[in-house]
Amino acid sequence: MIKTEVGPDYFYYVPRFLRYKARASFAGRIVGTLNREYLEKCCLMPRYPETYLEAVMDRFRPKKILEIGTYWGGSAAFFSSRKHVKQIHTIDVIEREEPHNLWNAVLEPEERGKIIDHWVIDDKTKKELIGALDFDFCFIDGLHTYEGVKFDFECVKDKCDAVLFHDFGTNEGVTDFINEQDNIEWQSIELSFALWVNK
Ligand SMILES: C[S@@+](CC[C@H](N)C(=O)[O-])C[C@H]1O[C@@H](n2cnc3c(N)ncnc32)[C@H](O)[C@@H]1O
């Protein structure tokens, strides 16, 4: 079931977003350097996701991030723009040119140098790869079925401090899985994110 009510974090973040200018809008950086299509292909759309991501980064200040679901590279680029982030492993099942276009166009060389992209042929390979990686924070934005999200979460949950899910509330499989978990914080249908904290 897709949730329809607005989560309390909406009321926490949105007024702050309206009150203070985002440090530097990464969404603006993408549109200014490339074009809007690159922005529309990533989780920085719609509404106020960048503020939410900023807040989550400020809370955990991760050094090593694992991202599942690279697509056109927007979220990996956002993470790389954070000073405390030293390395990002990003995994996809499809090898594409677009993330490289985006990273080369939008990022400074030291930011680009933090991103290590992987392309896997199946979930077995992905699980083995994740088992060999070191990370303290994970962003799950890959296969958006219930089974897909569950598989990715099982691969990462014992290896990091927190897992951020994208497409909560907008995708039934993701939403159903998240609604079953106990220690989810800051559920947000408005921002399409949900956060699991390893307690
Ligand atoms: C919504 S997009 C990711 C968007 C990206 N995180 C961003 O915000 O810029 C989802 C991506 O997951 C990939 N994907 C699909 N199935 C996957 C799987 N089983 N494991 C990893 N990635 C998968 C797709 O190829 C697609 O590129």
Ligand as a Chemical Component Dictionary entry (heavy atoms), coordinates in Angstrom:
data_LIG
# 
_chem_comp.id                   LIG 
_chem_comp.type                 NON-POLYMER 
_chem_comp.pdbx_formal_charge   0 
_chem_comp.three_letter_code    LIG 
# 
loop_
_chem_comp_atom.comp_id 
_chem_comp_atom.atom_id 
_chem_comp_atom.alt_atom_id 
_chem_comp_atom.type_symbol 
_chem_comp_atom.charge 
_chem_comp_atom.model_Cartn_x 
_chem_comp_atom.model_Cartn_y 
_chem_comp_atom.model_Cartn_z 
_chem_comp_atom.pdbx_ordinal 
LIG C1  C1  C 0  16.047 5.600  -10.013 1  
LIG S1  S1  S 1  17.492 5.150  -10.852 2  
LIG C2  C2  C 0  18.786 5.738  -9.790  3  
LIG C3  C3  C 0  18.880 7.247  -9.750  4  
LIG C4  C4  C 0  20.117 7.778  -9.092  5  
LIG N1  N1  N 0  20.325 7.202  -7.774  6  
LIG C5  C5  C 0  20.026 9.288  -8.943  7  
LIG O1  O1  O 0  19.285 9.747  -8.078  8  
LIG O2  O2  O -1 20.702 9.984  -9.693  9  
LIG C6  C6  C 0  17.532 3.407  -10.612 10 
LIG C7  C7  C 0  18.742 2.706  -11.198 11 
LIG O3  O3  O 0  18.816 1.384  -10.622 12 
LIG C8  C8  C 0  19.311 0.516  -11.610 13 
LIG N2  N2  N 0  18.950 -0.855 -11.239 14 
LIG C9  C9  C 0  17.886 -1.586 -11.655 15 
LIG N3  N3  N 0  17.917 -2.809 -11.089 16 
LIG C10 C10 C 0  19.016 -2.847 -10.288 17 
LIG C11 C11 C 0  19.585 -3.838 -9.453  18 
LIG N4  N4  N 0  19.029 -5.058 -9.309  19 
LIG N5  N5  N 0  20.730 -3.532 -8.793  20 
LIG C12 C12 C 0  21.304 -2.312 -8.945  21 
LIG N6  N6  N 0  20.806 -1.339 -9.709  22 
LIG C13 C13 C 0  19.679 -1.602 -10.383 23 
LIG C14 C14 C 0  18.710 1.017  -12.904 24 
LIG O4  O4  O 0  19.474 0.587  -14.015 25 
LIG C15 C15 C 0  18.726 2.529  -12.701 26 
LIG O5  O5  O 0  19.876 3.077  -13.263 27 
# 
loop_
_chem_comp_bond.comp_id 
_chem_comp_bond.atom_id_1 
_chem_comp_bond.atom_id_2 
_chem_comp_bond.value_order 
_chem_comp_bond.pdbx_ordinal 
LIG C1  S1  SING 1  
LIG S1  C2  SING 2  
LIG S1  C6  SING 3  
LIG C2  C3  SING 4  
LIG C3  C4  SING 5  
LIG C4  N1  SING 6  
LIG C4  C5  SING 7  
LIG C5  O1  DOUB 8  
LIG C5  O2  SING 9  
LIG C6  C7  SING 10 
LIG C7  O3  SING 11 
LIG C7  C15 SING 12 
LIG O3  C8  SING 13 
LIG C8  N2  SING 14 
LIG C8  C14 SING 15 
LIG N2  C9  SING 16 
LIG N2  C13 SING 17 
LIG C9  N3  DOUB 18 
LIG N3  C10 SING 19 
LIG C10 C11 SING 20 
LIG C10 C13 DOUB 21 
LIG C11 N4  SING 22 
LIG C11 N5  DOUB 23 
LIG N5  C12 SING 24 
LIG C12 N6  DOUB 25 
LIG N6  C13 SING 26 
LIG C14 O4  SING 27 
LIG C14 C15 SING 28 
LIG C15 O5  SING 29 
# 
